[in-house]
Amino acid sequence: MTNLENELRAAIRTIKDYPKPGILFRDITTLLGAPRAFRRAIDELVHPYAGLRVSKIAGIEARGFILGGAMAHQLSAGFVPIRKKGKLPHDTVRVAYSLEYGVDEMEMHRDAIAPGESVILVDDLIATGGTAEGAVKLLRQMGADIVAACFVIDLPDLGGRKKLEDLGVQVRTLISYEGH
């Protein structure tokens, strides 16, 4: 394990049986509150894209907003919030996406992305990939060129990374946890 992985694991809290029995919830709020670990995580997420012309960072509600805002700052890019249905005040585009037990909808402002803009998608964690897949479809619907999807945590046993890669999206994660 690398020094970065050790530092991130030490900064991420695991909560047993949340939100239901048998789940180990990986809580990055402790990482966000640890200045050095948070800085390293952001630096590692943006490093491969430094020097590229990235137009926008699209963050998935809610922790993707925090990571995405910091990444946008570092890359001198704009930020686009992708939110649950009904949370944005202007004209929106919407897509349905799969949850573990059902379907929901997410949206973004219709004028947030211009066709051909290069976009990096970000969230804290990739699990089954349903939410990230929905965000990719939403961004592509608006003509975005998706450079990559970035996550602090990958839960590889749940297959989300593969789902995005099968859509032709490059995926970058910093650490992995086996199991759920």
TIDRENVO-955348 format. One record per atom (N, C-alpha, C): residue number from 1; atom name; x, y, z. Coordinates in pm, 1 decimal. Layout:
REM TIDRENVO-955348
NUM; CA; X; Y; Z
...
REM end
This chain:
REM TIDRENVO-955348
1; N; 84.3; -118.5; 0.0
1; CA; 0.0; 0.0; 0.0
1; C; 89.2; 125.4; 0.0
2; N; 51.9; 224.9; -78.9
2; CA; 132.4; 347.0; -88.7
2; C; 107.1; 438.4; 31.1
3; N; 195.4; 537.4; 46.0
3; CA; 176.2; 636.7; 152.1
3; C; 43.9; 709.9; 136.0
4; N; 8.2; 743.5; 11.9
4; CA; -118.8; 811.4; -13.7
4; C; -236.3; 724.7; 32.2
5; N; -235.1; 598.9; -6.1
5; CA; -343.6; 508.9; 33.5
5; C; -353.7; 500.0; 185.6
6; N; -239.9; 485.6; 252.5
6; CA; -240.3; 479.8; 399.2
6; C; -296.4; 608.2; 459.1
7; N; -255.1; 722.9; 405.8
7; CA; -302.8; 850.6; 457.3
7; C; -453.3; 866.8; 436.1
8; N; -501.5; 828.4; 318.9
8; CA; -645.5; 840.7; 291.5
8; C; -726.8; 744.2; 377.4
9; N; -681.9; 621.7; 389.2
9; CA; -753.3; 524.6; 473.6
9; C; -760.3; 572.3; 618.9
10; N; -651.5; 631.4; 667.2
10; CA; -649.9; 681.8; 804.7
10; C; -746.6; 799.4; 822.0
11; N; -774.6; 871.4; 713.8
11; CA; -860.9; 989.8; 722.0
11; C; -1007.7; 960.1; 693.1
12; N; -1039.0; 840.0; 642.9
12; CA; -1177.3; 803.9; 609.0
12; C; -1235.0; 716.9; 719.1
13; N; -1350.3; 760.4; 770.5
13; CA; -1418.1; 686.8; 877.8
13; C; -1505.9; 578.5; 814.7
14; N; -1508.1; 461.7; 877.1
14; CA; -1597.9; 353.9; 836.0
14; C; -1705.2; 338.5; 942.5
15; N; -1830.0; 343.3; 898.1
15; CA; -1943.7; 330.4; 989.1
15; C; -2014.6; 198.9; 957.2
16; N; -2017.7; 109.5; 1055.2
16; CA; -2080.0; -21.3; 1036.3
16; C; -2232.2; -10.3; 1039.6
17; N; -2295.1; -92.7; 955.8
17; CA; -2441.2; -106.1; 951.4
17; C; -2513.2; 24.0; 917.1
18; N; -2453.7; 106.1; 830.6
18; CA; -2519.9; 227.9; 785.3
18; C; -2516.3; 231.7; 633.4
19; N; -2623.5; 255.9; 565.9
19; CA; -2756.2; 293.0; 615.0
19; C; -2843.4; 174.5; 652.7
20; N; -2788.9; 51.7; 637.5
20; CA; -2865.2; -67.3; 677.4
20; C; -2768.7; -174.4; 725.7
21; N; -2818.8; -273.8; 796.9
21; CA; -2731.4; -379.0; 849.1
21; C; -2648.5; -445.4; 738.4
22; N; -2522.4; -469.7; 770.2
22; CA; -2432.7; -537.3; 677.3
22; C; -2351.5; -444.8; 588.4
23; N; -2382.9; -316.9; 588.4
23; CA; -2310.7; -219.6; 504.8
23; C; -2200.3; -153.9; 586.4
24; N; -2082.9; -139.1; 524.6
24; CA; -1973.6; -61.0; 582.1
24; C; -1969.6; 69.8; 505.2
25; N; -2020.7; 176.4; 562.8
25; CA; -2029.6; 306.6; 496.7
25; C; -1895.9; 377.8; 507.0
26; N; -1840.7; 417.6; 393.4
26; CA; -1712.8; 489.0; 389.1
26; C; -1743.0; 638.7; 389.8
27; N; -1720.2; 701.2; 502.8
27; CA; -1756.7; 840.8; 527.2
27; C; -1637.0; 931.6; 504.4
28; N; -1642.8; 1013.0; 396.2
28; CA; -1529.4; 1100.9; 366.4
28; C; -1537.1; 1235.0; 438.9
29; N; -1638.8; 1257.1; 521.6
29; CA; -1643.2; 1386.6; 591.8
29; C; -1521.9; 1404.0; 681.8
30; N; -1467.5; 1296.6; 733.4
30; CA; -1345.6; 1306.2; 814.6
30; C; -1224.5; 1339.8; 727.2
31; N; -1222.1; 1289.7; 604.4
31; CA; -1116.9; 1326.2; 509.3
31; C; -1126.0; 1475.2; 476.1
32; N; -1247.3; 1524.4; 454.7
32; CA; -1267.1; 1666.1; 422.8
32; C; -1220.4; 1756.1; 536.8
33; N; -1227.4; 1706.6; 657.6
33; CA; -1186.1; 1784.6; 774.3
33; C; -1039.7; 1771.7; 809.5
34; N; -966.6; 1689.4; 735.9
34; CA; -822.9; 1669.1; 761.2
34; C; -745.3; 1744.1; 652.6
35; N; -695.2; 1864.8; 682.8
35; CA; -638.2; 1950.9; 577.8
35; C; -534.4; 1884.3; 487.2
36; N; -439.3; 1814.0; 544.8
36; CA; -333.3; 1752.8; 463.2
36; C; -389.5; 1641.8; 374.0
37; N; -471.2; 1555.3; 429.6
37; CA; -527.6; 1444.0; 352.4
37; C; -621.6; 1496.2; 243.0
38; N; -701.2; 1597.4; 275.7
38; CA; -792.0; 1655.6; 176.9
38; C; -711.8; 1717.4; 62.3
39; N; -609.7; 1791.1; 96.2
39; CA; -524.8; 1854.5; -6.3
39; C; -460.3; 1748.9; -95.3
40; N; -408.3; 1643.7; -33.7
40; CA; -344.6; 1536.2; -113.0
40; C; -444.9; 1468.4; -204.9
41; N; -564.7; 1444.9; -154.9
41; CA; -667.9; 1380.1; -237.3
41; C; -699.6; 1466.4; -359.4
42; N; -721.3; 1595.2; -337.2
42; CA; -751.3; 1684.7; -449.9
42; C; -633.4; 1690.4; -546.0
43; N; -512.2; 1705.4; -493.9
43; CA; -393.9; 1709.9; -579.9
43; C; -382.6; 1583.1; -665.4
44; N; -408.5; 1467.6; -606.1
44; CA; -399.2; 1341.0; -679.8
44; C; -511.8; 1327.6; -782.9
45; N; -629.8; 1380.4; -752.2
45; CA; -739.3; 1373.8; -848.6
45; C; -712.3; 1462.0; -970.5
46; N; -650.9; 1578.4; -949.2
46; CA; -630.2; 1671.0; -1061.1
46; C; -497.9; 1648.6; -1135.9
47; N; -401.1; 1587.5; -1071.3
47; CA; -266.7; 1575.1; -1129.7
47; C; -265.1; 1526.1; -1275.0
48; N; -336.2; 1418.8; -1310.5
48; CA; -327.6; 1370.3; -1449.3
48; C; -384.2; 1469.1; -1552.6
49; N; -462.2; 1565.2; -1507.0
49; CA; -531.2; 1654.9; -1599.0
49; C; -472.1; 1795.8; -1599.5
50; N; -368.7; 1818.4; -1519.0
50; CA; -301.3; 1948.3; -1517.7
50; C; -241.0; 1972.0; -1655.4
51; N; -261.8; 2089.6; -1708.8
51; CA; -210.7; 2121.8; -1841.1
51; C; -305.5; 2089.2; -1954.3
52; N; -409.1; 2009.7; -1926.8
52; CA; -512.1; 1983.9; -2027.8
52; C; -612.7; 2098.3; -2024.3
53; N; -680.2; 2118.6; -2133.7
53; CA; -786.3; 2219.4; -2136.7
53; C; -916.8; 2154.0; -2091.3
54; N; -941.1; 2159.1; -1963.2
54; CA; -1065.9; 2107.0; -1907.4
54; C; -1159.0; 2226.1; -1888.4
55; N; -1275.4; 2220.0; -1950.2
55; CA; -1370.8; 2331.4; -1944.3
55; C; -1447.8; 2334.0; -1813.2
56; N; -1495.8; 2216.0; -1770.5
56; CA; -1583.8; 2208.6; -1654.5
56; C; -1554.6; 2084.2; -1572.4
57; N; -1581.7; 2097.6; -1444.2
57; CA; -1586.6; 1983.5; -1353.6
57; C; -1733.5; 1968.2; -1317.3
58; N; -1789.2; 1849.6; -1336.9
58; CA; -1928.2; 1822.5; -1301.3
58; C; -1928.1; 1737.0; -1175.1
59; N; -1987.7; 1788.8; -1068.3
59; CA; -1991.5; 1718.6; -940.9
59; C; -2130.1; 1665.2; -911.8
60; N; -2134.9; 1540.1; -866.7
60; CA; -2261.2; 1476.2; -831.5
60; C; -2294.2; 1510.1; -686.7
61; N; -2418.9; 1549.0; -664.5
61; CA; -2468.2; 1587.1; -531.2
61; C; -2441.4; 1474.5; -431.9
62; N; -2392.3; 1500.7; -317.0
62; CA; -2354.0; 1625.3; -254.5
62; C; -2202.7; 1632.2; -236.7
63; N; -2138.8; 1520.8; -204.6
63; CA; -1994.8; 1527.7; -178.9
63; C; -1914.7; 1557.5; -305.5
64; N; -1970.6; 1525.6; -421.5
64; CA; -1906.7; 1562.1; -547.6
64; C; -1898.3; 1712.5; -566.2
65; N; -1987.6; 1786.9; -498.5
65; CA; -1980.3; 1933.6; -504.3
65; C; -1853.3; 1982.9; -435.6
66; N; -1822.2; 1924.6; -322.0
66; CA; -1706.0; 1967.6; -243.9
66; C; -1577.6; 1934.9; -319.5
67; N; -1566.1; 1810.9; -363.3
67; CA; -1447.9; 1769.2; -438.0
67; C; -1438.4; 1844.6; -570.6
68; N; -1550.2; 1856.0; -638.4
68; CA; -1552.4; 1921.0; -769.0
68; C; -1518.4; 2068.7; -763.8
69; N; -1563.8; 2138.2; -660.2
69; CA; -1529.8; 2279.6; -646.2
69; C; -1380.2; 2298.9; -628.9
70; N; -1320.6; 2213.7; -547.3
70; CA; -1175.5; 2222.1; -526.0
70; C; -1099.8; 2185.6; -653.4
71; N; -1146.2; 2084.3; -725.3
71; CA; -1081.1; 2045.1; -850.2
71; C; -1094.0; 2155.3; -954.9
72; N; -1212.4; 2215.2; -965.3
72; CA; -1234.3; 2322.7; -1062.3
72; C; -1139.0; 2438.1; -1034.7
73; N; -1122.2; 2472.1; -909.1
73; CA; -1029.2; 2578.7; -871.6
73; C; -887.7; 2544.6; -918.0
74; N; -844.1; 2423.7; -888.4
74; CA; -707.1; 2382.5; -922.6
74; C; -683.7; 2379.6; -1073.5
75; N; -788.1; 2345.7; -1149.9
75; CA; -772.3; 2331.8; -1295.0
75; C; -818.7; 2455.7; -1371.4
76; N; -855.6; 2562.4; -1298.1
76; CA; -908.2; 2685.0; -1360.4
76; C; -1023.4; 2652.9; -1455.1
77; N; -1113.4; 2569.3; -1407.4
77; CA; -1230.2; 2526.3; -1485.1
77; C; -1356.8; 2575.5; -1415.8
78; N; -1467.1; 2571.4; -1487.2
78; CA; -1596.3; 2600.6; -1427.6
78; C; -1648.0; 2478.5; -1352.8
79; N; -1751.8; 2499.7; -1273.0
79; CA; -1812.3; 2389.4; -1197.4
79; C; -1959.9; 2376.3; -1233.7
80; N; -2005.3; 2251.9; -1251.7
80; CA; -2144.0; 2222.2; -1284.9
80; C; -2200.6; 2127.0; -1179.9
81; N; -2304.8; 2170.1; -1106.7
81; CA; -2369.0; 2078.0; -1012.3
81; C; -2469.2; 1986.4; -1082.6
82; N; -2460.9; 1858.1; -1053.1
82; CA; -2560.6; 1760.7; -1098.2
82; C; -2638.3; 1721.3; -974.2
83; N; -2769.7; 1752.1; -976.8
83; CA; -2851.2; 1739.6; -855.9
83; C; -2969.4; 1646.7; -876.9
84; N; -3029.4; 1608.4; -765.5
84; CA; -3154.0; 1533.9; -770.3
84; C; -3263.0; 1623.4; -827.9
85; N; -3361.8; 1559.7; -887.9
85; CA; -3471.5; 1630.0; -953.8
85; C; -3536.1; 1733.7; -861.4
86; N; -3560.8; 1852.4; -918.7
86; CA; -3635.0; 1955.0; -847.8
86; C; -3553.5; 2048.7; -761.9
87; N; -3421.6; 2040.2; -765.8
87; CA; -3336.2; 2122.0; -678.6
87; C; -3273.6; 2242.1; -748.4
88; N; -3279.5; 2247.9; -880.3
88; CA; -3216.3; 2356.9; -954.5
88; C; -3321.5; 2458.0; -1001.0
89; N; -3290.7; 2587.8; -997.3
89; CA; -3391.8; 2690.4; -1020.4
89; C; -3418.5; 2728.9; -1165.8
90; N; -3331.8; 2691.1; -1258.9
90; CA; -3346.0; 2736.2; -1397.6
90; C; -3388.4; 2618.9; -1485.8
91; N; -3396.8; 2640.7; -1616.8
91; CA; -3432.5; 2533.3; -1710.2
91; C; -3331.2; 2420.2; -1699.2
92; N; -3381.0; 2298.4; -1690.1
92; CA; -3293.0; 2183.6; -1668.4
92; C; -3313.2; 2075.6; -1773.9
93; N; -3215.1; 1988.4; -1782.5
93; CA; -3226.9; 1861.8; -1854.8
93; C; -3217.9; 1753.0; -1749.3
94; N; -3284.8; 1642.9; -1774.6
94; CA; -3300.2; 1540.4; -1671.9
94; C; -3277.0; 1402.4; -1730.9
95; N; -3231.6; 1310.3; -1646.3
95; CA; -3215.3; 1171.2; -1685.8
95; C; -3252.9; 1082.4; -1567.1
96; N; -3311.9; 967.2; -1596.4
96; CA; -3340.2; 867.6; -1493.2
96; C; -3215.6; 781.5; -1474.9
97; N; -3192.9; 735.8; -1352.4
97; CA; -3079.1; 648.0; -1325.9
97; C; -3118.4; 543.3; -1223.4
98; N; -3043.4; 433.4; -1222.5
98; CA; -3074.6; 320.5; -1135.7
98; C; -3010.0; 336.1; -999.6
99; N; -3088.6; 305.9; -898.4
99; CA; -3039.7; 296.4; -760.9
99; C; -3036.1; 148.8; -724.1
100; N; -2981.1; 118.2; -608.7
100; CA; -2975.5; -20.9; -565.8
100; C; -3114.9; -82.5; -560.9
101; N; -3213.6; -3.1; -517.1
101; CA; -3351.0; -54.4; -508.2
101; C; -3448.3; 40.0; -575.5
102; N; -3431.3; 66.5; -704.3
102; CA; -3527.1; 150.4; -773.5
102; C; -3462.0; 245.4; -871.9
103; N; -3536.3; 350.9; -903.5
103; CA; -3494.2; 449.3; -1002.4
103; C; -3517.4; 588.1; -945.8
104; N; -3430.7; 682.4; -980.8
104; CA; -3448.1; 822.6; -943.7
104; C; -3411.8; 905.6; -1065.8
105; N; -3416.7; 1037.3; -1052.1
105; CA; -3380.6; 1126.0; -1161.5
105; C; -3283.0; 1231.4; -1112.7
106; N; -3192.2; 1272.1; -1202.2
106; CA; -3098.6; 1379.8; -1171.7
106; C; -3106.4; 1479.6; -1285.4
107; N; -3060.9; 1601.0; -1254.0
107; CA; -3067.2; 1704.1; -1356.7
107; C; -2954.2; 1804.1; -1341.5
108; N; -2937.3; 1882.9; -1446.6
108; CA; -2843.5; 1993.8; -1445.2
108; C; -2905.4; 2105.2; -1528.5
109; N; -2853.5; 2224.6; -1512.5
109; CA; -2904.7; 2336.0; -1590.8
109; C; -2877.1; 2312.3; -1739.2
110; N; -2974.9; 2343.4; -1820.0
110; CA; -2965.7; 2324.4; -1964.9
110; C; -2846.6; 2399.7; -2025.5
111; N; -2813.3; 2515.7; -1968.1
111; CA; -2705.3; 2597.4; -2023.6
111; C; -2570.7; 2577.2; -1953.5
112; N; -2558.0; 2470.3; -1873.7
112; CA; -2435.1; 2448.5; -1796.0
112; C; -2318.4; 2398.3; -1880.4
113; N; -2346.6; 2326.1; -1987.1
113; CA; -2244.1; 2266.1; -2071.9
113; C; -2275.2; 2302.2; -2217.0
114; N; -2175.3; 2350.2; -2286.3
114; CA; -2188.3; 2374.1; -2430.3
114; C; -2138.1; 2250.2; -2504.4
115; N; -2198.0; 2215.9; -2617.1
115; CA; -2149.8; 2100.1; -2693.4
115; C; -1999.3; 2110.7; -2720.3
116; N; -1929.6; 1998.3; -2698.0
116; CA; -1786.2; 1992.0; -2721.9
116; C; -1699.2; 2031.4; -2604.1
117; N; -1759.4; 2083.8; -2496.2
117; CA; -1677.1; 2119.5; -2380.0
117; C; -1621.6; 1992.8; -2315.4
118; N; -1497.3; 2001.9; -2268.9
118; CA; -1434.2; 1889.7; -2200.6
118; C; -1470.2; 1894.7; -2052.9
119; N; -1515.7; 1780.5; -2001.6
119; CA; -1570.5; 1773.5; -1866.3
119; C; -1511.4; 1655.4; -1791.3
120; N; -1479.0; 1678.6; -1663.7
120; CA; -1442.4; 1570.8; -1571.8
120; C; -1557.6; 1555.6; -1473.3
121; N; -1607.3; 1434.2; -1457.7
121; CA; -1712.9; 1401.8; -1362.3
121; C; -1647.4; 1360.0; -1231.2
122; N; -1703.6; 1403.5; -1117.9
122; CA; -1644.0; 1367.4; -988.9
122; C; -1751.4; 1337.7; -884.1
123; N; -1721.5; 1240.0; -799.9
123; CA; -1800.5; 1209.1; -681.0
123; C; -1706.2; 1143.9; -580.6
124; N; -1754.9; 1124.5; -460.2
124; CA; -1667.4; 1069.4; -357.2
124; C; -1641.2; 920.8; -374.6
125; N; -1740.7; 845.8; -426.9
125; CA; -1731.8; 700.3; -425.3
125; C; -1802.7; 642.7; -546.0
126; N; -1746.4; 537.1; -603.2
126; CA; -1812.4; 461.0; -709.0
126; C; -1842.1; 322.4; -653.6
127; N; -1969.8; 285.8; -654.3
127; CA; -2013.0; 155.5; -603.9
127; C; -2073.1; 76.9; -720.9
128; N; -2205.3; 75.6; -733.5
128; CA; -2269.3; 3.8; -844.4
128; C; -2259.4; 81.2; -974.9
129; N; -2234.2; 211.3; -966.6
129; CA; -2217.6; 293.1; -1085.8
129; C; -2344.2; 351.0; -1144.0
130; N; -2459.5; 323.1; -1082.8
130; CA; -2586.1; 373.2; -1137.6
130; C; -2593.6; 524.7; -1144.5
131; N; -2553.6; 590.8; -1037.4
131; CA; -2557.9; 737.3; -1034.8
131; C; -2458.0; 795.8; -1133.0
132; N; -2336.5; 744.0; -1133.2
132; CA; -2234.0; 794.9; -1224.8
132; C; -2272.8; 768.5; -1369.8
133; N; -2330.1; 653.0; -1397.8
133; CA; -2376.0; 622.4; -1533.4
133; C; -2483.7; 722.6; -1576.8
134; N; -2576.6; 753.8; -1486.5
134; CA; -2678.3; 853.6; -1517.0
134; C; -2617.0; 988.9; -1546.3
135; N; -2516.0; 1028.0; -1467.8
135; CA; -2449.7; 1156.8; -1489.3
135; C; -2377.0; 1159.2; -1623.5
136; N; -2313.5; 1049.4; -1660.8
136; CA; -2246.3; 1040.7; -1791.0
136; C; -2348.4; 1059.2; -1903.0
137; N; -2461.1; 992.3; -1892.2
137; CA; -2565.3; 1004.0; -1995.2
137; C; -2617.7; 1147.4; -2003.2
138; N; -2635.2; 1210.8; -1888.8
138; CA; -2682.8; 1349.0; -1885.1
138; C; -2581.6; 1442.3; -1952.2
139; N; -2455.5; 1427.5; -1918.8
139; CA; -2351.2; 1510.8; -1978.6
139; C; -2341.0; 1488.2; -2129.2
140; N; -2347.4; 1363.3; -2171.5
140; CA; -2340.5; 1333.1; -2315.1
140; C; -2463.0; 1384.9; -2388.8
141; N; -2576.6; 1382.9; -2323.2
141; CA; -2699.4; 1437.6; -2382.1
141; C; -2679.7; 1584.5; -2419.3
142; N; -2597.2; 1654.0; -2341.6
142; CA; -2570.1; 1795.6; -2367.4
142; C; -2447.9; 1816.9; -2456.6
143; N; -2386.6; 1707.7; -2504.6
143; CA; -2275.0; 1718.9; -2597.1
143; C; -2138.8; 1730.6; -2532.7
144; N; -2128.2; 1699.1; -2405.2
144; CA; -1999.1; 1707.2; -2335.8
144; C; -1903.2; 1600.6; -2385.6
145; N; -1776.1; 1635.2; -2387.8
145; CA; -1667.8; 1541.2; -2411.9
145; C; -1615.2; 1502.7; -2273.5
146; N; -1645.3; 1382.5; -2227.7
146; CA; -1607.9; 1342.0; -2092.5
146; C; -1463.1; 1292.7; -2092.3
147; N; -1378.0; 1370.1; -2025.8
147; CA; -1235.8; 1339.8; -2016.1
147; C; -1214.1; 1219.7; -1924.5
148; N; -1284.2; 1218.8; -1810.5
148; CA; -1267.8; 1112.1; -1711.2
148; C; -1375.9; 1125.2; -1605.3
149; N; -1390.3; 1020.3; -1526.8
149; CA; -1472.0; 1022.6; -1405.8
149; C; -1377.9; 991.3; -1290.5
150; N; -1378.7; 1076.9; -1187.3
150; CA; -1285.4; 1064.0; -1075.4
150; C; -1360.6; 1040.4; -944.5
151; N; -1305.0; 953.6; -862.8
151; CA; -1363.5; 919.7; -733.7
151; C; -1250.2; 899.1; -633.5
152; N; -1273.3; 934.5; -509.8
152; CA; -1175.6; 903.7; -406.1
152; C; -1175.2; 753.4; -382.0
153; N; -1293.8; 693.4; -370.9
153; CA; -1308.2; 553.4; -329.7
153; C; -1374.1; 470.2; -439.5
154; N; -1321.2; 350.5; -460.0
154; CA; -1381.8; 250.4; -547.7
154; C; -1419.2; 129.9; -462.7
155; N; -1540.5; 80.3; -481.7
155; CA; -1583.6; -47.2; -424.0
155; C; -1591.8; -145.9; -540.4
156; N; -1478.7; -204.7; -579.6
156; CA; -1472.2; -281.2; -704.8
156; C; -1565.0; -401.3; -711.5
157; N; -1598.7; -460.8; -597.2
157; CA; -1685.8; -577.3; -597.9
157; C; -1825.9; -544.9; -649.6
158; N; -1862.4; -416.6; -651.9
158; CA; -1996.7; -377.1; -695.1
158; C; -2004.3; -341.1; -843.4
159; N; -1890.3; -334.3; -912.1
159; CA; -1889.0; -325.5; -1057.4
159; C; -1909.7; -190.2; -1121.6
160; N; -1913.7; -82.5; -1045.6
160; CA; -1939.9; 48.5; -1103.7
160; C; -1832.2; 97.2; -1198.2
161; N; -1708.3; 74.1; -1162.8
161; CA; -1596.9; 117.7; -1247.9
161; C; -1608.2; 54.3; -1386.5
162; N; -1632.9; -75.5; -1389.5
162; CA; -1645.9; -146.6; -1517.0
162; C; -1762.7; -91.9; -1597.7
163; N; -1871.2; -59.3; -1531.0
163; CA; -1987.9; -4.2; -1599.9
163; C; -1950.2; 124.6; -1673.3
164; N; -1874.0; 212.3; -1608.5
164; CA; -1831.7; 337.2; -1672.8
164; C; -1729.8; 311.2; -1783.4
165; N; -1635.7; 221.4; -1757.7
165; CA; -1536.5; 189.3; -1860.4
165; C; -1603.1; 129.8; -1984.3
166; N; -1709.1; 49.6; -1964.4
166; CA; -1783.8; -6.2; -2077.1
166; C; -1853.1; 103.1; -2158.4
167; N; -1875.6; 220.4; -2096.6
167; CA; -1932.0; 335.6; -2167.4
167; C; -1822.1; 419.1; -2234.6
168; N; -1697.2; 373.5; -2222.9
168; CA; -1586.0; 444.6; -2283.7
168; C; -1533.0; 559.6; -2199.7
169; N; -1561.3; 556.7; -2069.3
169; CA; -1515.9; 662.7; -1980.0
169; C; -1393.2; 615.3; -1902.7
170; N; -1287.7; 697.0; -1905.1
170; CA; -1168.6; 669.0; -1824.5
170; C; -1205.3; 693.7; -1678.0
171; N; -1169.5; 601.3; -1589.1
171; CA; -1203.1; 613.5; -1447.5
171; C; -1074.6; 624.6; -1366.0
172; N; -1074.0; 722.4; -1275.7
172; CA; -960.5; 741.7; -1183.6
172; C; -1013.2; 733.0; -1041.2
173; N; -953.9; 645.0; -960.9
173; CA; -986.2; 634.6; -819.2
173; C; -856.2; 636.9; -740.0
174; N; -866.4; 674.0; -613.0
174; CA; -746.9; 685.1; -529.9
174; C; -726.2; 563.9; -440.7
175; N; -834.2; 507.1; -388.0
175; CA; -823.3; 388.6; -303.5
175; C; -942.3; 297.5; -330.0
176; N; -924.6; 168.9; -297.2
176; CA; -1029.6; 69.9; -312.2
176; C; -1054.2; 0.0; -179.7
177; N; -1178.1; -36.7; -157.4
177; CA; -1216.3; -119.6; -43.8
177; C; -1287.7; -242.0; -98.7
178; N; -1242.7; -358.5; -60.8
178; CA; -1310.3; -480.8; -102.4
178; C; -1441.9; -494.1; -25.2
179; N; -1536.5; -566.3; -82.3
179; CA; -1666.7; -583.0; -17.1
179; C; -1756.6; -465.8; -44.9
180; N; -1854.0; -449.5; 40.0
180; CA; -1954.4; -344.8; 19.2
180; C; -1922.1; -223.5; 101.3
REM end
